[in-house]
Amino acid sequence: MTDMTPLDRLRIEKAANDCGFEMTPVDRDGGLELRSAQFPESVLVRLAGPQAFAIETSNSLLLGGSGNVGEVKALGYECRFAVLRTAAAHAR
């Protein structure tokens, strides 16, 4: 696990807001928990390396899974954005 810099945090917060997670992120388990007032599910984003992210959802259906908690690794900022956008779209 990589320590999150202020720039990393800012980039994650910007992507989260752009994808529909408009509530202020919460520090949790070494990452940022992203939330929305429009749906109850949440997403936890942690750094997994340089430009690599571990993204965990409160419900794997947000990632196309079959229920319970789901997690994927996203390599690069574009991939991270795509996963967040998909999770928010499924949550709605």
Gaussian input, Z-matrix of N, CA and C with variables (Angstrom, degrees):
# hf/3-21g

backbone

0 1
 N
 C     1     B1
 C     2     B2     1     A1
 N     3     B3     2     A2     1     D1
 C     4     B4     3     A3     2     D2
 C     5     B5     4     A4     3     D3
 N     6     B6     5     A5     4     D4
 C     7     B7     6     A6     5     D5
 C     8     B8     7     A7     6     D6
 N     9     B9     8     A8     7     D7
 C    10    B10     9     A9     8     D8
 C    11    B11    10    A10     9     D9
 N    12    B12    11    A11    10    D10
 C    13    B13    12    A12    11    D11
 C    14    B14    13    A13    12    D12
 N    15    B15    14    A14    13    D13
 C    16    B16    15    A15    14    D14
 C    17    B17    16    A16    15    D15
 N    18    B18    17    A17    16    D16
 C    19    B19    18    A18    17    D17
 C    20    B20    19    A19    18    D18
 N    21    B21    20    A20    19    D19
 C    22    B22    21    A21    20    D20
 C    23    B23    22    A22    21    D21
 N    24    B24    23    A23    22    D22
 C    25    B25    24    A24    23    D23
 C    26    B26    25    A25    24    D24
 N    27    B27    26    A26    25    D25
 C    28    B28    27    A27    26    D26
 C    29    B29    28    A28    27    D27
 N    30    B30    29    A29    28    D28
 C    31    B31    30    A30    29    D29
 C    32    B32    31    A31    30    D30
 N    33    B33    32    A32    31    D31
 C    34    B34    33    A33    32    D32
 C    35    B35    34    A34    33    D33
 N    36    B36    35    A35    34    D34
 C    37    B37    36    A36    35    D35
 C    38    B38    37    A37    36    D36
 N    39    B39    38    A38    37    D37
 C    40    B40    39    A39    38    D38
 C    41    B41    40    A40    39    D39
 N    42    B42    41    A41    40    D40
 C    43    B43    42    A42    41    D41
 C    44    B44    43    A43    42    D42
 N    45    B45    44    A44    43    D43
 C    46    B46    45    A45    44    D44
 C    47    B47    46    A46    45    D45
 N    48    B48    47    A47    46    D46
 C    49    B49    48    A48    47    D47
 C    50    B50    49    A49    48    D48
 N    51    B51    50    A50    49    D49
 C    52    B52    51    A51    50    D50
 C    53    B53    52    A52    51    D51
 N    54    B54    53    A53    52    D52
 C    55    B55    54    A54    53    D53
 C    56    B56    55    A55    54    D54
 N    57    B57    56    A56    55    D55
 C    58    B58    57    A57    56    D56
 C    59    B59    58    A58    57    D57
 N    60    B60    59    A59    58    D58
 C    61    B61    60    A60    59    D59
 C    62    B62    61    A61    60    D60
 N    63    B63    62    A62    61    D61
 C    64    B64    63    A63    62    D62
 C    65    B65    64    A64    63    D63
 N    66    B66    65    A65    64    D64
 C    67    B67    66    A66    65    D65
 C    68    B68    67    A67    66    D66
 N    69    B69    68    A68    67    D67
 C    70    B70    69    A69    68    D68
 C    71    B71    70    A70    69    D69
 N    72    B72    71    A71    70    D70
 C    73    B73    72    A72    71    D71
 C    74    B74    73    A73    72    D72
 N    75    B75    74    A74    73    D73
 C    76    B76    75    A75    74    D74
 C    77    B77    76    A76    75    D75
 N    78    B78    77    A77    76    D76
 C    79    B79    78    A78    77    D77
 C    80    B80    79    A79    78    D78
 N    81    B81    80    A80    79    D79
 C    82    B82    81    A81    80    D80
 C    83    B83    82    A82    81    D81
 N    84    B84    83    A83    82    D82
 C    85    B85    84    A84    83    D83
 C    86    B86    85    A85    84    D84
 N    87    B87    86    A86    85    D85
 C    88    B88    87    A87    86    D86
 C    89    B89    88    A88    87    D87
 N    90    B90    89    A89    88    D88
 C    91    B91    90    A90    89    D89
 C    92    B92    91    A91    90    D90
 N    93    B93    92    A92    91    D91
 C    94    B94    93    A93    92    D92
 C    95    B95    94    A94    93    D93
 N    96    B96    95    A95    94    D94
 C    97    B97    96    A96    95    D95
 C    98    B98    97    A97    96    D96
 N    99    B99    98    A98    97    D97
 C   100   B100    99    A99    98    D98
 C   101   B101   100   A100    99    D99
 N   102   B102   101   A101   100   D100
 C   103   B103   102   A102   101   D101
 C   104   B104   103   A103   102   D102
 N   105   B105   104   A104   103   D103
 C   106   B106   105   A105   104   D104
 C   107   B107   106   A106   105   D105
 N   108   B108   107   A107   106   D106
 C   109   B109   108   A108   107   D107
 C   110   B110   109   A109   108   D108
 N   111   B111   110   A110   109   D109
 C   112   B112   111   A111   110   D110
 C   113   B113   112   A112   111   D111
 N   114   B114   113   A113   112   D112
 C   115   B115   114   A114   113   D113
 C   116   B116   115   A115   114   D114
 N   117   B117   116   A116   115   D115
 C   118   B118   117   A117   116   D116
 C   119   B119   118   A118   117   D117
 N   120   B120   119   A119   118   D118
 C   121   B121   120   A120   119   D119
 C   122   B122   121   A121   120   D120
 N   123   B123   122   A122   121   D121
 C   124   B124   123   A123   122   D122
 C   125   B125   124   A124   123   D123
 N   126   B126   125   A125   124   D124
 C   127   B127   126   A126   125   D125
 C   128   B128   127   A127   126   D126
 N   129   B129   128   A128   127   D127
 C   130   B130   129   A129   128   D128
 C   131   B131   130   A130   129   D129
 N   132   B132   131   A131   130   D130
 C   133   B133   132   A132   131   D131
 C   134   B134   133   A133   132   D132
 N   135   B135   134   A134   133   D133
 C   136   B136   135   A135   134   D134
 C   137   B137   136   A136   135   D135
 N   138   B138   137   A137   136   D136
 C   139   B139   138   A138   137   D137
 C   140   B140   139   A139   138   D138
 N   141   B141   140   A140   139   D139
 C   142   B142   141   A141   140   D140
 C   143   B143   142   A142   141   D141
 N   144   B144   143   A143   142   D142
 C   145   B145   144   A144   143   D143
 C   146   B146   145   A145   144   D144
 N   147   B147   146   A146   145   D145
 C   148   B148   147   A147   146   D146
 C   149   B149   148   A148   147   D147
 N   150   B150   149   A149   148   D148
 C   151   B151   150   A150   149   D149
 C   152   B152   151   A151   150   D150
 N   153   B153   152   A152   151   D151
 C   154   B154   153   A153   152   D152
 C   155   B155   154   A154   153   D153
 N   156   B156   155   A155   154   D154
 C   157   B157   156   A156   155   D155
 C   158   B158   157   A157   156   D156
 N   159   B159   158   A158   157   D157
 C   160   B160   159   A159   158   D158
 C   161   B161   160   A160   159   D159
 N   162   B162   161   A161   160   D160
 C   163   B163   162   A162   161   D161
 C   164   B164   163   A163   162   D162
 N   165   B165   164   A164   163   D163
 C   166   B166   165   A165   164   D164
 C   167   B167   166   A166   165   D165
 N   168   B168   167   A167   166   D166
 C   169   B169   168   A168   167   D167
 C   170   B170   169   A169   168   D168
 N   171   B171   170   A170   169   D169
 C   172   B172   171   A171   170   D170
 C   173   B173   172   A172   171   D171
 N   174   B174   173   A173   172   D172
 C   175   B175   174   A174   173   D173
 C   176   B176   175   A175   174   D174
 N   177   B177   176   A176   175   D175
 C   178   B178   177   A177   176   D176
 C   179   B179   178   A178   177   D177
 N   180   B180   179   A179   178   D178
 C   181   B181   180   A180   179   D179
 C   182   B182   181   A181   180   D180
 N   183   B183   182   A182   181   D181
 C   184   B184   183   A183   182   D182
 C   185   B185   184   A184   183   D183
 N   186   B186   185   A185   184   D184
 C   187   B187   186   A186   185   D185
 C   188   B188   187   A187   186   D186
 N   189   B189   188   A188   187   D187
 C   190   B190   189   A189   188   D188
 C   191   B191   190   A190   189   D189
 N   192   B192   191   A191   190   D190
 C   193   B193   192   A192   191   D191
 C   194   B194   193   A193   192   D192
 N   195   B195   194   A194   193   D193
 C   196   B196   195   A195   194   D194
 C   197   B197   196   A196   195   D195
 N   198   B198   197   A197   196   D196
 C   199   B199   198   A198   197   D197
 C   200   B200   199   A199   198   D198
 N   201   B201   200   A200   199   D199
 C   202   B202   201   A201   200   D200
 C   203   B203   202   A202   201   D201
 N   204   B204   203   A203   202   D202
 C   205   B205   204   A204   203   D203
 C   206   B206   205   A205   204   D204
 N   207   B207   206   A206   205   D205
 C   208   B208   207   A207   206   D206
 C   209   B209   208   A208   207   D207
 N   210   B210   209   A209   208   D208
 C   211   B211   210   A210   209   D209
 C   212   B212   211   A211   210   D210
 N   213   B213   212   A212   211   D211
 C   214   B214   213   A213   212   D212
 C   215   B215   214   A214   213   D213
 N   216   B216   215   A215   214   D214
 C   217   B217   216   A216   215   D215
 C   218   B218   217   A217   216   D216
 N   219   B219   218   A218   217   D217
 C   220   B220   219   A219   218   D218
 C   221   B221   220   A220   219   D219
 N   222   B222   221   A221   220   D220
 C   223   B223   222   A222   221   D221
 C   224   B224   223   A223   222   D222
 N   225   B225   224   A224   223   D223
 C   226   B226   225   A225   224   D224
 C   227   B227   226   A226   225   D225
 N   228   B228   227   A227   226   D226
 C   229   B229   228   A228   227   D227
 C   230   B230   229   A229   228   D228
 N   231   B231   230   A230   229   D229
 C   232   B232   231   A231   230   D230
 C   233   B233   232   A232   231   D231
 N   234   B234   233   A233   232   D232
 C   235   B235   234   A234   233   D233
 C   236   B236   235   A235   234   D234
 N   237   B237   236   A236   235   D235
 C   238   B238   237   A237   236   D236
 C   239   B239   238   A238   237   D237
 N   240   B240   239   A239   238   D238
 C   241   B241   240   A240   239   D239
 C   242   B242   241   A241   240   D240
 N   243   B243   242   A242   241   D241
 C   244   B244   243   A243   242   D242
 C   245   B245   244   A244   243   D243
 N   246   B246   245   A245   244   D244
 C   247   B247   246   A246   245   D245
 C   248   B248   247   A247   246   D246
 N   249   B249   248   A248   247   D247
 C   250   B250   249   A249   248   D248
 C   251   B251   250   A250   249   D249
 N   252   B252   251   A251   250   D250
 C   253   B253   252   A252   251   D251
 C   254   B254   253   A253   252   D252
 N   255   B255   254   A254   253   D253
 C   256   B256   255   A255   254   D254
 C   257   B257   256   A256   255   D255
 N   258   B258   257   A257   256   D256
 C   259   B259   258   A258   257   D257
 C   260   B260   259   A259   258   D258
 N   261   B261   260   A260   259   D259
 C   262   B262   261   A261   260   D260
 C   263   B263   262   A262   261   D261
 N   264   B264   263   A263   262   D262
 C   265   B265   264   A264   263   D263
 C   266   B266   265   A265   264   D264
 N   267   B267   266   A266   265   D265
 C   268   B268   267   A267   266   D266
 C   269   B269   268   A268   267   D267
 N   270   B270   269   A269   268   D268
 C   271   B271   270   A270   269   D269
 C   272   B272   271   A271   270   D270
 N   273   B273   272   A272   271   D271
 C   274   B274   273   A273   272   D272
 C   275   B275   274   A274   273   D273

   B1=1.4381
   B2=1.5193
   B3=1.3007
   B4=1.4507
   B5=1.5183
   B6=1.3374
   B7=1.4598
   B8=1.5240
   B9=1.3291
   B10=1.4541
   B11=1.5260
   B12=1.3187
   B13=1.4582
   B14=1.5348
   B15=1.3282
   B16=1.4681
   B17=1.5351
   B18=1.3256
   B19=1.4636
   B20=1.5322
   B21=1.3371
   B22=1.4692
   B23=1.5175
   B24=1.3232
   B25=1.4624
   B26=1.5293
   B27=1.3184
   B28=1.4644
   B29=1.5272
   B30=1.3190
   B31=1.4701
   B32=1.5262
   B33=1.3307
   B34=1.4636
   B35=1.5258
   B36=1.3272
   B37=1.4634
   B38=1.5272
   B39=1.3214
   B40=1.4718
   B41=1.5244
   B42=1.3260
   B43=1.4667
   B44=1.5285
   B45=1.3299
   B46=1.4644
   B47=1.5266
   B48=1.3014
   B49=1.4558
   B50=1.5209
   B51=1.3140
   B52=1.4694
   B53=1.5271
   B54=1.3357
   B55=1.4684
   B56=1.5228
   B57=1.3268
   B58=1.4600
   B59=1.5129
   B60=1.3230
   B61=1.4637
   B62=1.5251
   B63=1.3348
   B64=1.4627
   B65=1.5284
   B66=1.3231
   B67=1.4658
   B68=1.5278
   B69=1.3232
   B70=1.4571
   B71=1.5278
   B72=1.3331
   B73=1.4643
   B74=1.5292
   B75=1.3220
   B76=1.4577
   B77=1.5251
   B78=1.3455
   B79=1.4648
   B80=1.5184
   B81=1.3479
   B82=1.4655
   B83=1.5168
   B84=1.3044
   B85=1.4690
   B86=1.5258
   B87=1.3243
   B88=1.4594
   B89=1.5132
   B90=1.3252
   B91=1.4609
   B92=1.5149
   B93=1.3070
   B94=1.4576
   B95=1.5204
   B96=1.3203
   B97=1.4594
   B98=1.5229
   B99=1.3167
   B100=1.4574
   B101=1.5170
   B102=1.3495
   B103=1.4584
   B104=1.5204
   B105=1.3243
   B106=1.4615
   B107=1.5246
   B108=1.3127
   B109=1.4606
   B110=1.5256
   B111=1.3320
   B112=1.4565
   B113=1.5258
   B114=1.3469
   B115=1.4609
   B116=1.5324
   B117=1.3518
   B118=1.4685
   B119=1.5324
   B120=1.3199
   B121=1.4603
   B122=1.5287
   B123=1.3256
   B124=1.4594
   B125=1.5242
   B126=1.3204
   B127=1.4611
   B128=1.5224
   B129=1.3316
   B130=1.4545
   B131=1.5268
   B132=1.3257
   B133=1.4709
   B134=1.5218
   B135=1.3329
   B136=1.4683
   B137=1.5170
   B138=1.3189
   B139=1.4635
   B140=1.5149
   B141=1.3234
   B142=1.4594
   B143=1.5253
   B144=1.3169
   B145=1.4530
   B146=1.5107
   B147=1.3159
   B148=1.4622
   B149=1.5368
   B150=1.3053
   B151=1.4677
   B152=1.5299
   B153=1.3345
   B154=1.4674
   B155=1.5253
   B156=1.3275
   B157=1.4574
   B158=1.5212
   B159=1.3251
   B160=1.4548
   B161=1.5225
   B162=1.3204
   B163=1.4612
   B164=1.5262
   B165=1.3352
   B166=1.4606
   B167=1.5223
   B168=1.3073
   B169=1.4571
   B170=1.5191
   B171=1.3263
   B172=1.4608
   B173=1.5264
   B174=1.3244
   B175=1.4652
   B176=1.5236
   B177=1.3214
   B178=1.4735
   B179=1.5239
   B180=1.3279
   B181=1.4679
   B182=1.5263
   B183=1.3203
   B184=1.4672
   B185=1.5227
   B186=1.3380
   B187=1.4652
   B188=1.5183
   B189=1.3324
   B190=1.4513
   B191=1.5123
   B192=1.3481
   B193=1.4667
   B194=1.5168
   B195=1.3351
   B196=1.4673
   B197=1.5279
   B198=1.2991
   B199=1.4588
   B200=1.5123
   B201=1.3321
   B202=1.4590
   B203=1.5257
   B204=1.3169
   B205=1.4661
   B206=1.5290
   B207=1.3287
   B208=1.4491
   B209=1.5145
   B210=1.3309
   B211=1.4679
   B212=1.5093
   B213=1.3237
   B214=1.4619
   B215=1.5196
   B216=1.3026
   B217=1.4570
   B218=1.5237
   B219=1.3093
   B220=1.4586
   B221=1.5233
   B222=1.3142
   B223=1.4595
   B224=1.5217
   B225=1.3098
   B226=1.4564
   B227=1.5187
   B228=1.3208
   B229=1.4624
   B230=1.5224
   B231=1.3270
   B232=1.4643
   B233=1.5186
   B234=1.3138
   B235=1.4699
   B236=1.5286
   B237=1.3321
   B238=1.4623
   B239=1.5198
   B240=1.3273
   B241=1.4628
   B242=1.5279
   B243=1.3105
   B244=1.4691
   B245=1.5309
   B246=1.3243
   B247=1.4679
   B248=1.5238
   B249=1.3302
   B250=1.4721
   B251=1.5237
   B252=1.3094
   B253=1.4700
   B254=1.5321
   B255=1.3354
   B256=1.4562
   B257=1.5222
   B258=1.3345
   B259=1.4607
   B260=1.5277
   B261=1.3146
   B262=1.4668
   B263=1.5213
   B264=1.3184
   B265=1.4604
   B266=1.5307
   B267=1.3311
   B268=1.4596
   B269=1.5229
   B270=1.3170
   B271=1.4654
   B272=1.5268
   B273=1.3185
   B274=1.4550
   B275=1.5083
   A1=108.68
   A2=117.05
   A3=123.95
   A4=109.70
   A5=116.46
   A6=120.32
   A7=109.80
   A8=115.33
   A9=121.46
   A10=109.90
   A11=117.07
   A12=121.91
   A13=109.08
   A14=117.29
   A15=118.94
   A16=112.53
   A17=117.57
   A18=120.43
   A19=110.74
   A20=117.20
   A21=120.62
   A22=110.15
   A23=116.18
   A24=121.34
   A25=110.56
   A26=116.28
   A27=120.89
   A28=111.26
   A29=117.29
   A30=120.93
   A31=111.82
   A32=116.68
   A33=120.10
   A34=109.93
   A35=117.52
   A36=121.01
   A37=111.34
   A38=117.82
   A39=121.95
   A40=110.45
   A41=116.74
   A42=120.57
   A43=110.40
   A44=116.95
   A45=121.06
   A46=110.63
   A47=116.77
   A48=120.92
   A49=110.74
   A50=117.36
   A51=121.42
   A52=111.99
   A53=116.79
   A54=121.42
   A55=113.37
   A56=118.10
   A57=120.31
   A58=116.03
   A59=117.46
   A60=121.25
   A61=107.09
   A62=115.72
   A63=120.70
   A64=114.57
   A65=118.17
   A66=119.89
   A67=110.21
   A68=116.48
   A69=121.38
   A70=109.83
   A71=118.25
   A72=120.85
   A73=111.19
   A74=115.54
   A75=123.07
   A76=108.31
   A77=116.86
   A78=120.50
   A79=108.46
   A80=116.42
   A81=120.15
   A82=109.82
   A83=116.26
   A84=123.29
   A85=113.32
   A86=117.14
   A87=121.02
   A88=114.75
   A89=117.20
   A90=120.72
   A91=110.69
   A92=114.80
   A93=121.23
   A94=109.45
   A95=116.20
   A96=121.34
   A97=107.82
   A98=115.54
   A99=122.50
   A100=108.92
   A101=115.55
   A102=120.37
   A103=110.46
   A104=114.12
   A105=120.77
   A106=109.01
   A107=116.51
   A108=121.23
   A109=110.58
   A110=117.71
   A111=121.84
   A112=113.96
   A113=117.80
   A114=121.17
   A115=109.20
   A116=117.17
   A117=120.46
   A118=115.00
   A119=118.83
   A120=121.31
   A121=110.48
   A122=114.67
   A123=120.36
   A124=109.35
   A125=114.83
   A126=122.08
   A127=107.39
   A128=116.86
   A129=122.49
   A130=108.17
   A131=115.96
   A132=121.21
   A133=108.25
   A134=114.95
   A135=121.58
   A136=108.87
   A137=116.01
   A138=119.77
   A139=108.20
   A140=116.21
   A141=121.50
   A142=111.04
   A143=116.75
   A144=122.46
   A145=108.89
   A146=117.56
   A147=119.71
   A148=110.25
   A149=116.79
   A150=123.64
   A151=112.61
   A152=116.88
   A153=121.62
   A154=107.87
   A155=115.76
   A156=121.21
   A157=110.65
   A158=116.26
   A159=122.48
   A160=105.03
   A161=116.62
   A162=121.73
   A163=107.71
   A164=114.94
   A165=122.16
   A166=108.74
   A167=116.54
   A168=121.08
   A169=110.39
   A170=115.74
   A171=120.56
   A172=111.44
   A173=116.72
   A174=122.39
   A175=107.59
   A176=116.62
   A177=119.76
   A178=112.96
   A179=118.10
   A180=120.41
   A181=110.83
   A182=116.88
   A183=120.68
   A184=111.47
   A185=115.70
   A186=120.78
   A187=111.98
   A188=116.49
   A189=120.39
   A190=113.40
   A191=117.66
   A192=121.63
   A193=111.62
   A194=115.76
   A195=120.16
   A196=113.54
   A197=119.37
   A198=121.94
   A199=111.40
   A200=116.97
   A201=124.53
   A202=110.96
   A203=117.17
   A204=121.65
   A205=109.64
   A206=116.40
   A207=121.21
   A208=110.50
   A209=116.79
   A210=120.92
   A211=109.31
   A212=114.95
   A213=121.51
   A214=108.38
   A215=115.24
   A216=122.03
   A217=107.18
   A218=116.18
   A219=121.67
   A220=108.00
   A221=115.99
   A222=121.11
   A223=108.81
   A224=116.00
   A225=121.30
   A226=112.30
   A227=113.91
   A228=120.86
   A229=112.30
   A230=117.47
   A231=120.53
   A232=111.08
   A233=116.64
   A234=121.49
   A235=109.86
   A236=116.98
   A237=120.59
   A238=110.31
   A239=116.86
   A240=121.77
   A241=110.28
   A242=117.60
   A243=121.53
   A244=111.04
   A245=117.66
   A246=120.56
   A247=110.22
   A248=117.35
   A249=120.26
   A250=111.13
   A251=116.81
   A252=121.11
   A253=110.25
   A254=117.32
   A255=121.51
   A256=111.71
   A257=117.02
   A258=121.07
   A259=110.45
   A260=117.74
   A261=121.53
   A262=110.62
   A263=117.81
   A264=121.69
   A265=110.81
   A266=117.49
   A267=121.43
   A268=111.24
   A269=117.72
   A270=120.96
   A271=110.75
   A272=117.03
   A273=120.67
   A274=109.96
   D1=135.99
   D2=-178.48
   D3=-100.73
   D4=142.37
   D5=176.43
   D6=-68.41
   D7=138.43
   D8=-179.08
   D9=-85.04
   D10=124.29
   D11=176.28
   D12=-85.55
   D13=165.45
   D14=175.68
   D15=-57.80
   D16=-35.29
   D17=178.26
   D18=-67.61
   D19=-41.24
   D20=176.13
   D21=-58.44
   D22=-46.33
   D23=-179.11
   D24=-61.09
   D25=-45.28
   D26=179.68
   D27=-60.81
   D28=-42.92
   D29=179.16
   D30=-64.52
   D31=-40.70
   D32=178.41
   D33=-66.74
   D34=-44.16
   D35=179.33
   D36=-61.48
   D37=-41.19
   D38=179.64
   D39=-64.38
   D40=-47.20
   D41=179.03
   D42=-62.53
   D43=-41.37
   D44=179.42
   D45=-60.71
   D46=-47.31
   D47=-179.58
   D48=-63.46
   D49=-42.45
   D50=179.18
   D51=-62.93
   D52=-26.82
   D53=-177.38
   D54=-94.04
   D55=-3.91
   D56=176.69
   D57=110.39
   D58=4.00
   D59=175.07
   D60=-93.68
   D61=82.14
   D62=-168.92
   D63=-86.61
   D64=-12.11
   D65=179.63
   D66=-77.56
   D67=153.95
   D68=179.46
   D69=-60.02
   D70=127.18
   D71=179.54
   D72=-62.44
   D73=152.09
   D74=179.53
   D75=-113.40
   D76=132.65
   D77=174.02
   D78=-68.79
   D79=124.97
   D80=179.44
   D81=-153.41
   D82=130.91
   D83=173.94
   D84=49.73
   D85=42.01
   D86=177.61
   D87=77.57
   D88=12.16
   D89=179.48
   D90=-142.60
   D91=-165.20
   D92=178.35
   D93=-116.41
   D94=125.90
   D95=175.27
   D96=-89.84
   D97=122.35
   D98=-177.48
   D99=-100.91
   D100=136.19
   D101=-175.43
   D102=-139.10
   D103=163.97
   D104=177.50
   D105=-140.41
   D106=148.21
   D107=174.81
   D108=-76.88
   D109=-11.54
   D110=-176.08
   D111=-88.41
   D112=-15.09
   D113=179.31
   D114=-154.27
   D115=152.80
   D116=-174.73
   D117=-80.10
   D118=-18.88
   D119=-177.06
   D120=-69.61
   D121=155.83
   D122=177.67
   D123=-132.41
   D124=164.31
   D125=179.50
   D126=-131.79
   D127=134.28
   D128=177.21
   D129=-109.49
   D130=124.16
   D131=-179.93
   D132=-113.93
   D133=125.18
   D134=175.67
   D135=-123.63
   D136=152.08
   D137=172.40
   D138=-76.47
   D139=137.63
   D140=178.62
   D141=-119.70
   D142=4.89
   D143=-178.96
   D144=153.22
   D145=-177.07
   D146=177.78
   D147=-61.53
   D148=116.64
   D149=-179.66
   D150=58.15
   D151=27.95
   D152=176.21
   D153=-124.87
   D154=140.43
   D155=-174.20
   D156=-133.64
   D157=140.77
   D158=169.74
   D159=-100.35
   D160=121.79
   D161=-177.51
   D162=-118.26
   D163=118.58
   D164=-177.55
   D165=-116.49
   D166=133.46
   D167=179.72
   D168=-110.61
   D169=153.90
   D170=178.46
   D171=-72.34
   D172=-13.42
   D173=179.28
   D174=-148.84
   D175=120.96
   D176=-175.29
   D177=-65.63
   D178=-15.22
   D179=175.78
   D180=-59.18
   D181=-26.13
   D182=178.39
   D183=-65.74
   D184=-22.07
   D185=-179.70
   D186=-109.88
   D187=10.44
   D188=-179.87
   D189=88.54
   D190=12.55
   D191=179.86
   D192=-85.75
   D193=-161.49
   D194=-173.93
   D195=-112.82
   D196=14.59
   D197=178.09
   D198=126.47
   D199=178.26
   D200=-178.10
   D201=59.11
   D202=-157.05
   D203=-175.69
   D204=-86.39
   D205=138.13
   D206=177.75
   D207=-122.26
   D208=151.47
   D209=177.66
   D210=-143.27
   D211=140.43
   D212=174.88
   D213=-135.31
   D214=159.45
   D215=172.20
   D216=-103.15
   D217=134.75
   D218=178.08
   D219=-118.51
   D220=124.57
   D221=179.29
   D222=-102.23
   D223=112.27
   D224=179.54
   D225=96.78
   D226=158.61
   D227=-176.73
   D228=-68.28
   D229=-37.33
   D230=-179.86
   D231=-64.73
   D232=-41.13
   D233=178.98
   D234=-66.17
   D235=-43.28
   D236=178.00
   D237=-58.69
   D238=-45.08
   D239=179.26
   D240=-61.21
   D241=-43.25
   D242=-179.38
   D243=-63.13
   D244=-40.79
   D245=179.19
   D246=-65.97
   D247=-43.36
   D248=178.68
   D249=-63.78
   D250=-42.20
   D251=179.60
   D252=-62.56
   D253=-43.33
   D254=178.56
   D255=-64.37
   D256=-43.59
   D257=-179.59
   D258=-62.22
   D259=-43.92
   D260=179.83
   D261=-65.69
   D262=-40.39
   D263=-179.84
   D264=-64.14
   D265=-42.41
   D266=178.26
   D267=-68.94
   D268=-33.71
   D269=-179.61
   D270=-68.07
   D271=-33.57
   D272=-179.91
   D273=-70.84

